[in-house]
Amino acid sequence: MGFRFQRRINLGGGWGLNTSGSGASLSARGKHGSIGTKGFSLRSGIPGLSYRQGWGKNSGAIVAIVALAFMAVAIVVQVLLVVLPLLWQCVLWLALTTYDLCVYGVRKVRGLPT
């Protein structure tokens, strides 16, 4: 058996770039396993016991499309998790400002102190 080179570069959020002598591939790790462009693995929760399955060499394009779709969905979800709270704060600020402006206008028209 010869020497083997393998390195995983952590991209954050469970994503990683795996490099080896034969090339590079993307993978995503989760609580129960990982999926990548070359296959998937499932963890059982028992140390040392897992299941690993590789994709066939002929299905490389399909695997790449599935991996890209999976990455796109993950990126959209992460962006929404950041954008939705900010959007909610903007809507809330706009509603409260409109309310205050209406109360101010009514008081001004009626001659009440503002």
KAMOUR-V871820 format. One record per run of one state. SS is the DSSP state (h for helix, s for strand, l for the rest). FROM is the first residue (numbers start at 1). TO is the last residue. If there is no record, write none. Layout:
# KAMOUR-V871820
ss->{SS	SS}
from->{FROM	FROM}
to->{TO	TO}
This chain:
# KAMOUR-V871820
ss->{l	s	l	s	l	s	l	s	l	s	l	s	l	h	l}
from->{1	6	13	15	21	23	30	33	37	39	44	50	55	57	111}
to->{5	12	14	20	22	29	32	36	38	43	49	54	56	110	114}
